[in-house]
Amino acid sequence: MDTMDTLDIYTPTNFRKNQANIFKSILSQNKPVEITIASEHLGPNDGIVAISKKRLRRIFKLKTNGSG
């Protein structure tokens, strides 16, 4: 299953309130989360995705191998 299909989504306020638990969850489950950011230029659905270092390394490896 692709975890990008099931992102947990947080507002900046909820992210700040729960950030310690969110970070632990990102690491233990290797599951990215989205933090929504309202933007005048890009609309209300702009945001940031936080991922584990392990997942980032895998992305870079795929990209380096020409698969990404």
Secondary structure, DSSP 4 states (H G I P E B T S, - for coil): --GGGG-EEE-HHHHHHHHHHHHHHHHHH---EEEEEEETTTEEEEEEEE--HHHHHHHHHHHHTT--
